[in-house]
Amino acid sequence: MAKLSMKEISMKYEKKLILEDLDLEVKHGELLVLLGESGCGKTTLLKIVAGIIQPEQGTIYVDKTDISNLSPQVRQIGYVPQAQ
């Protein structure tokens, strides 16, 4: 049963801090909703989990395996952006 854990995730664009020391755990079978205003970091967080972008700091685990430095292809985590 896979568990996704994020520890101390931080990300900024230029000088704007988007995510700061975020800790999050999603257990197998749990449903997670990311809700917030535009620019608060929802898409950034999903792209970090999928490996599309790298955070400034922090670690991502699936179960107890650190996947932070794995490519998106190896992670096998899907991300489907909203149509523009």
Protein Blocks (a to p, Z undefined) as FASTA:
>chain_A
ZZdddehiacdehjbcfbghiacdddehiacdddddehilpmmmmmmmnomaccfbdcdd
ehjacfklpcfklnopacddddZZ
